[in-house]
Amino acid sequence: MPTTPTTILPAGQRPLPTLVTLLPFILFLEIALLLGGPSLTAARVLAHEHIGQALSFFGLSPTFVLHATGFVVVAILLTWHVLTGGPWTVRVSEVLKLLLEGCIAIAPLLAAAAFFGMLRETALAAPTSIVPNSTVDAIALAIGAGLSEELLFRMVGVAFVHWILSDICGVKTATTLIVAVIATAAAFTLYHSPSSLSSASIVFVAAASLYLGVLYVLRGFAVVVIAHAGYDAIVLLSLDVN
């Protein structure tokens, strides 16, 4: 009797290829935090601090809290992989494809920032007032913002809104995803303290968040993190750092 072939999700929708793709970025961030400690600007990203505060509630050590974002991302992706029961193998081509997609996805953000005249002014890391003091610090800040903010607003935020609307309210999946992208984009914009931004910056942050939300739904967590972190790195490195 013929068997029905198993449907294989795209690499961006599977946890193990996502983890392997993001692992070099996570390691860079964690090594930078290990060497720089709490004084590193990457440790002062608001989303990273919120994740650390949530973990400190359970009595975890300050060292663990400092490295909260990396630990949580790895733990979520590994748990997801174990629960799905997928194979423990990843093709190099899958990782390279996700890296390439993430790099390509930076271009619309740069184009929008240039259009609004924000290219050297508006990073997507909050608070926007923090400025790195070295090249390594700038890269670590960009990666930390990309990981922590996409974790909170896309992976957790979109999933939470989808769960409320789909599982509890019985709304159709397509509708829940649209609402989730819009709702998390609004939350992301408010999180960046719009009162401290110019009108053009607010419009850019809102548009960028909508774009990142759609990118997450269509291409997955790895691609949206790379796009977010890559954009921030370009903006932050264009500043006068020592």
N, C-alpha and C positions, 0 to 999 in steps of 0.2 A: 504494500500500500504506500503510495508516494507521501512524503512528509512535506508539510508546508514550510518553505524557507523562512528562517528567522530574519526579521527586519532589523537592520543595523542602523542605528541613528548616526547622523553626521558627527564628526569628531568634536565639534564645538558643543554638542548637546550631550556628550558623554563625560563623566567626571574624571576618568583616568587620563585621557589625552589632555584635558583641561589642566589637570594638576601638573603633568610633566611639562607642558608648555610654560606654565607660570612659575615652575620651581626655580629657575635661575633668577627671576625677578625677586621672588620671596627670599632666596638666600642672600642676594645683594642687600636687600633691606635689613634683614636680621643681622648680618655681619656689620653693617653700618651702625645699627642701633647698639650692637654689642660693644663696638669701639667708641662710639660717640656718647652713649648713655642718654639719659633723659634730656640733656641739653641740646641734642640734635633736633633740628627743626622738624624732621620727619616724625618725632615723638610728640609733636604738638599739633598734628593734624586733628581736627575736632572729631572726626569719625573714629580715628584710631584711639583717641582718649575715651570716647564713649564705650568702645568695645572693651578697653582696659578696665574702665569703671564697672562694667557689667561683670567681668571676671573677678575683680577684686571683692565683689559682694560675696563670693564663695570662699574668701579667705586665702586666695592664691598669693604667692610671693610677689614682691615688686618686680623681680626679674622676669617672671612669667608674664605679668601684666604689661611690662614694657614691650614684650614681643607678642602681644595679644593677637594682632591682626594676622600675622603669618601662621601662628598656631591654629587659629580658628578656621582660616581658609583651608589649610591642610586637613584639619579634622573633619570639616564638612564634606570635602571632596572625597576623602578616603571612606567615610561612613556611607556616603551616597553610593560609591562604587561597590562596597561590600553588600549593601542592601539590594542593589540591582543584579548582583551575581555575575557581572561581566568578566571576561578574561583579563588576566594580569599582563597583557601585552599591548604595546603601543607602537604603531609604525612611525618611523622617522618622517615619512612623507606627511603624516597627519599633523605632527608638531610643526613642521616647516610651513604647511598650509595655514595653520592658525596664526603663526607668527606673521606671515605675509599678509593675511587678511587684516590683522590688527594694525600693521604698518600702513596699509592702504586706507584703512578707516580713519587715520589721523587727518588725511587730506581735507575732508569736508569741514572739520573743526578749524583747521588753519585758514581755510578759505572764508569761513564765516567770521572768524576773528579779524581777518584782514578787511573784510567788507565793512564791519562795524568799527574799524580802527582800534581794535582791542588787542592786537597781536602781542604787544609788549606790556600789556597792562593786566589782563584778566586770565590768571590761571584758574583751573577748576578745583584747586585745593582750598579748603576752608580751615581756619580763617584766612581770608585773602591778604591780611596784613603781614603774615609771616614771610620772611625773606631768607633764603639760604645764604650761608657764608662761605661756601666752597662748591666746587663742581660735584664732588661726591655727595655733599649735603643736598644739592639741588636734585640730583638723580634719585637719591633715597626719598626725598620729599615727594617727588612725582610718583614714584612707585607706591609709597605708603598711601598717598591720596587715592591713587587708582584702585588699589586693593581694598582699602577700608571703605571708601565711599561707594564703590560698586557693590561691595558685599552688603552694606546696609540698605542702599536705595534700590538696587536692582535685584540681587539674589534673594535677599530677605524681603524687601519692600514689595516687589512685584509678586513674589510667591504668597505673601500675606494677603494682599488685596485680592489676588486670584482665588485664594482659599475662601475668603469671606464671601465673595460674590458667587463663586461657582459651587462650592461644596455646601455652604450654608443657605445662600439665597437662591440657588438653582439657575443662575444666569448662564447663558451660553458662553463657551470658552472664548470665542473670538471677541465678544463684547467685554468680557472680564479683562482680557489682555490689553485692549484699548484703554479701558478705564484705569487699569493698573499703571500703564505707561504714563498717562496724563497725571494721575495722582502722585506718583513718585517724582515726576518732573516738577510738579508744584512744590512738593516737600523739599526737593533738592535745591530749588531756587530760594526758598525761604531760609534754608539752612546756610546759605551763603550771605546772609545778612544784607538783603537788598537795600536797606536804608543807608548802608555805607557805600553803595555802588552808584555809578551814573546810570541814567536811563538806558543808554546803549549797552552798558555792561549787563543790566538786568535782562534785557531782551536776549542778549547773546547767551547768558547762562541758562535761561529758560529754553531757548532753542537747542542749545547743546545738550541739555538734559533730555529733551524729547528725542533727539537723535540717538543718544546713548541708550535710552530705553528701548527704542525700536531695534537698535543694533543688538542689544542683549537678547531680546525675544527671538530675533531671526538668526543670529550667529553665535550666541552663547557668551559665557562669562569670560573666557580667556580673551576673546577678540575685543570685548568692551573694555576690559582692564588695560590691555595693551594700547588701545586707542586713547583712553583717558590719560594713562601715565605718559604715553609718548607725547601727547599734546602739551601736558604740563611741563615735561622735561624741556621741550623746545622753548616754551615761554620763559621758564625759570633760568635756563642757560643763556637766554638772550639778555638777562639782566647783568649788571656789572658785579660778578662774583669774583672772589680772590682765589 
